[in-house]
Amino acid sequence: MVRRVQAQARVPAVAAAVHRADRAPWTCTVGGTGNDTVLDDRTRFRIGSVTKTFTAVLVMQCRDDGLLDLDDPVGRHLDLPAHGESTVRRLLSHTAGLQREPYGDVWDTLRVPDADRLLAELTRAERVLPPGRRFHYSNLGMALLGRLVGQVRGGTWAEVLTERVLTPLGLTDTTVAPGPRAATGYLVDAYSDEAHPEPPTDFGAVGPAAQLWSTATDMARWAAFLADPAALDPTGRVLAPATVEEMRWPVTVTDEAVWNAGFGLGLILVPQGDRVVHVGHDGAMPGFLAGVYGRRGGEGTPAAFGAAVLGSSGTAAELLDLPHRLLAAAAEHDPADITPWHPGDPAPAHLRGLLGRWWGEGFEYVFSWREATLQARGADDPPGKPPAVFAPLPDRPDVFRTVAGREVGELLRLTRDDDGVVVRLHWATYRFTRHQETFDRYDFRAGIDR
């Protein structure tokens, strides 16, 4: 697959990698670097906007450490001459309405502002849409978030990134500068086989949006982290799994008519069908394209499953589809081993009478004890749909909090008769009974009003 794309899309160099918890990393390189270095697994490529996922993680670290709130206006933490009312959350999700780039023709001149000029020219940058109206991609917004991270941490964005993400996750080949092992980026002529080198660029104050260089191996590992942080960072040193889950929740769609991609907090979400989603980001810079995605859900998906494809052509769009195809092919043709089932501990005595079928709003649900937790799912739920999961409140033994799935966050209350038998449930305030009942409590089985 990699070799076919390299040949058909005419890419001077392609590096691809797949990371998964149950196999050794898989890598493939095709082509040449265009310079006197050898193309191999340590060759660095420009990853462009994949950089944004790192900046987003740094922002969420600041939130988890109590240094900011996602609904803070960015001007609360940065002295800005304009647009300080944009919230951190809207900047992360590209719903703040800021123009795409800093003031000026950055992509024409390739002269990118330094930090002082970026801030000084904010008064000349437009808010092109009302805040929260819709998705509008903004490198300028992500540049402000990178500046924010450095400000609240007391260092530069690059310093904070290295200390708090790259080093803990062992991403030693991911750097701000290309280094001596970088591939040359090209524009390949549409009507001949000529490949012309693109000029090198340093993105200065816009670096938090697009500056990084990396290898396919590092990026496949990073994609695996975004999909399954608990497998790669079990102690939550970089970010708690619940926080990464928060980042993956879709905030907006990128196209209001065709819902084939969404945007969370700094992450692109690409649904694949059958309750499978790919999470990550694409990147494009002069002479380079990158696709970095992890896979969640679906039969055959192993833990910590991510893929990266990096290429040294700025126009070979086929590269961006390839990580999705690699993930799907690996799950289909080399699926994760099936974990054997083993008997578990019985349900607690005070919950055994609760298990089984209940009716609410005219629909049937099945409550069960699985993996040492109380769970519920609709009787007609399709296979693979996650159940609702409940956790008991420590001071109220018959009250539970829904911690995952349907009605997450809501309470489940048990009502018992004089003999201690559970006779009724209230979940998110809706009544659940053993038999189907109308809202005015007519019981079809008993033929009476209760």
N, C-alpha and C positions, 0 to 999 in steps of 0.2 A: 504493500500500500504506500509506504513512504517513497520507495524508489519510483513508483508510477507517478506520484505527484511531482517529484523532483524533475522527472523527465518531461512530463506533459505540460507542467506549468513553467518549465525552463528556469529553475531556481539554481543559482550558482552553488549554494550550500544549504543543506537541510540537516538539522539534528532533531531527533525525536526520542522521547523516553516515556516509559510507563512505570509508575510506582504502585506497588500494592503490598499489603502487610504479609501476605502468604507466599510470595515468590521473591526471587532476587530481582533487582531492577532490570528492565529490558531497555536497550538503547539501540539506535540505528543512526548512522551518519552517511550522507551521500553527497558527493561533490568535492569542492575544494574551497579553501578560505579566501583565495584571491590574493594571498600574500605569502610570505616565506614560512608560515607556520602550517603545521599539519592539522587537517580537520579530524577531530576526535571528540570524545565525550567531555573534554575539558575546554573545548572552544567556546568562547563567549559570543553571544549575539545581543543586540539591543532588543529589550523586551517592551519598550514604549509604555503604553498605558497599563500594562500589567503592574507597573509601579504603583498605580493607584490602590491596588489591593493591600499593599504594604502600608501605605499612608493611612488607609482606613483602619487597619489593625492597630496602628499606633494611636489613632484617635480613640478607639474603643478601649485601649489600655488606660488612657488618660481618664476616660469616663469611669471605668471600673475602680480606678485609684482615687476617685473623688475629686479630681482636678477640674472637671467640667461636667456639665449636663448636656445631653444631646439637643435639648431645646433652648440652650443658651444662645443668645445672639453672639456671633463671633466677635463683635466689637467689645464685648465684656472682657475679652482676654487679649485683644490686639488693639492698638491705637490706630484706627483706620480713618482716612479722610472721607470715605464713602462706603456704602454697602455693609456697614457694621451691623445692621439689623438682620442680616441673613443668618439663619440658625445653623448650628453645626449639623443637625439632622438633614436639613434640606441641601446643604452643600454636599454631604456624603451621598445622598440619593439623586443628585443632579435635578432637584426640583426647586432650587432657589431662584431660578430665572435669570442668572447672570449670563452675560455673553460668553461665547465659547472660549475665547483666547484673551490674553492681556491686550491692552490698548496698542494699536499699531499693526502693521502687516508682518507679523512674526514669521509666517511661513513663506513670505516673499523675500524678506531680507535675511532671515535666519539670525537676526540680532535679537536675542532674548534679554529681557530686562533683568538687572540684578534686583536684590530684595528692596533696596531703597527706591529705585525707580518704579518697581511694580506697585508699591504702596502709594507713591506719589501720584501715579497716573490712574489710580482707582476712580478719581473724580471724572475721568474721561471714558471710563468703561461703562457700558450700558447695562441696565437691567432690562432684558429684552422681553421678558414675560412676567406677569404677576407671580409673587411667591406661591408655591404650592399648586400652580395651575396644571402643569404637566412636566414630563421629562424633557430636559434640555441639557445636553452634555456640556460640561464646562471644565476645561483645564485650569482656567482662572480660579474657579472655586476650589479645586483640589490643591492648587498652589497656596491659597490662603490657609487651608487646613494643615499643610506641611509647615507653614510658618507658625501656626498656632501650636503644633506639637513641640517645636523647638522652644517656643516662648515659655510654655508651662513646664517643660522639663529642664530648662536652663542649659540648652545646648543647641547644636544645629540639627536639622532634620536628619542628615546623614549620620551624625554621631549617635543620635537616639535610635535610629534604625539598626545600626550595627550592634549596639549594645543590647537592645531589647527584643530583637527579632532574629536577625541573621545569625548571630553567635549562638543563642540558645537552641535554634533549630538545625544548626550545623550546615547552614547554607553558605559555605566558605567561598564558593565561586560566584556569588552574587555581589556585585560591586557598583559603586557610583561611576567609576572610570572604566574604560574598556580593558586596560591592561595589555600585556604583550601577546596574549593568546586570543585576541578578538578576530572574528571574521570581518572581511570588508563588505560593506553594504552596497548594493547595486540597484540601478534602474535598468531593466532589460528592455531593449527596443522592441516595440510591438511588431515591426515588419522585417527584422533581421535578427541574427543571433548575437548582435553586439550587446555587451553588458558594460555600462559606464558607472564607475564608482560615484556614489553620492558623497557630498562633503560631510566631514565629521561635524557634529554639533554638540555643544554643551548647553543644557537647558536652564542653567542658572537658577533663578528664583522659581521657575516652573518645574524644577527637578522633581518635586514630590508627585507630579502627574505623569512623568515620562522619562526619567533619567537613567534608570537602572540597566545594567548589562548582566547576563547570566548564562548558564548552561541549561540544556534540556533536562539533565538529571536533577539539578537543583529545582527547576521549575515544576517538574513532575512531583517532586516531594512537597513543594509548596502547595500545589493543587490538592494533593492528598490531605494536607493539613486543613485546607479550607473546607473539604468535604467531611473529614473525620478527625477533628483535632484531638479527641481523646486517645486515639491510637498513636499519634505522633508526639503528643505533649500531655501525657497522662496526669501530670501534676498541675497542669494549667499554668506553667511558668510564663508562657507567652500570652495566652488568653484562655479564659474558661470556656469549655465547650458550649455552655448556655449562651455566652456572648457571641460566639461564632454563629450559633443557631439564630440569634437575633439579627445578625448581619445578613443571613441568608433569607430572611423573610421578605417576600416581595413588597416593595413600597409603591412601585409604579410599573407600568408597562412602557416599552420603548416605542410601540406603535399602537395607537388606539383602535385600529381596525383589524390588525393581524397580531394576535397575542402569542407570538412565538419567542419572545424574550422579555424578561422583566429585570428590574434593578432593585437591589436591596440597599444595604448600607455599604457602598463601595464595591459591591459584587454584582456581576451579571449572572442571571439565572436563565437557563435554557431548558425548558421542559422537553423530554424525549418520549412521552407517552408511557403508559403502564406504571404510573407513579415513580418514574425515574426523572431526576433533574441533574443537569450539569451546572456546576457553580465555579466561577472563575472570572477571567477577563481576556480580551484580545488586546493586542498592542500593534501599533504601526508607527514607524519613524522612517526618515529618509533612508532607503536601502534595506529596511528590515520589516518583517512581520512576525508576530508571535501569537500563539493560541495556547492558553494554560487553563485547564479545567479538571475538576474532580467530579466524581460520579457518586450520587446518593440514590439509594433505593433500588428496587428491582431484583428479580431472581438472578443469581450468579454473581452479584456485585460483592467483591471482597472488601475487607476493611482497608482504610487508607489507600483509596484507589484514585489515582490521578494521572493525567497525561499532559505532555507539553510537546509542541512542535514549534521550532524556531527556524527561520529562514532568512537568507541574505538577499531577498528581492523585495522591493517595496510594492510590487503590483501583483504578486501571485496569490490571489484571494483564495485559491484552492487550499493553501496552507491552513487557513482559519477553520475550515471544516474538518480537517484531518484529525485533530485531537478527539473530536466527538466520535468519529468513525473508529478510531483506535480503541476507545473505551468500550464502545458497543461490541466490537469484534472480540476483544479480550473477554468480556463478560459472557458472550455467546459460546466461544470456542475453547476457552480455558476458564470456566466458571469457578467460583470459590467452592471449596470442599463443603459438603453438606455436614453440618454439625449434628452428631447423633443426639437423639432425645434420651434423657435419663429421668427416672422418677424423682420428684421433689418432695419437699415437706408438705404436710397437709395444711389446709387453710386454718387459721386460728378458730378456735371453737365458737367464739362469739360472732363469726362471720359465715359459718357454714350454711346456716339457714337462709342467708342472703343470696347464695349462688343460684344460678339458673335463669329462667326467663321472666322478664318483666315487660309491662306495656306502658308506654307513655306517648301522649299526643296521637294515639291510634296506631302506633308503630311498636314492633316487638324488638326488645334488646336482650342480650345475653350477658349476664354478669358472671365472671369467673375469677379464679385465683391462679395466676400464672406468674412464674419467675418471682415468687414471693411478693406479689403485688395484687391488689384488687383491680380488675380491668372490666371494661364493658365495650361491646360493639353491637352495631345494628345487626339483627338477624339476617338481613339481606345485604349486608356490606360486601363489596367485591373482595376477592382474595387480595391480600397485600395491603389493604387499607389499615393503617395503624389503629389500635384500640385506644379508647380513653383509659387513662391510668390515674389512679387515685392514691393519695397519701393521707393517712389519718392526722387529724389535728391532735397535738400532744395532750391537750387538756380536755378534749371532748371525744370520747371513744366512739361515738356514733355519728361523728361528723368528719367528712373527708374533703380535701381540696383536690380538684382535678388538676393534675400537673402535666398532662400531655393529651393530645388528641381532641376529640369533640368537647366543646364547652370548657376548654382549658381556662383555669383560673376560678371557675365557679365551684360552689359548694354542693356536696352530696350529703343529705341528711337521712338517717334511718329512723323510722318510727316503729316501736315495738308494742305488742299488747301486754296484758298483765302477766303473761307467762314468759315474756322475754322474746317472743317470736317476732321477727321483722315482718310487718304487714303492709308497710307502705314506704316508699322512697320519695324524696323531693330532690331533684337534680336541676340546678339552675332555676329553682322555684317551681318547676313543672312536676306534677304528681305522677308517680309510677306505681302501678298495681300489678298483682299477679294475673289478673284477667283483664281483657280489653274493656275499657270503660269510656263513656262519653265524658265531656267536660263537666256535665252536671251529675256525674257519678252513676249513670245507668250501667249495670254490669250485665253483659250479654249472656254469660254462662249461668248466672243466677237468675236472670230475668227480673231483677229488682233494682230499685234506686237505693244507693247507699248514702 
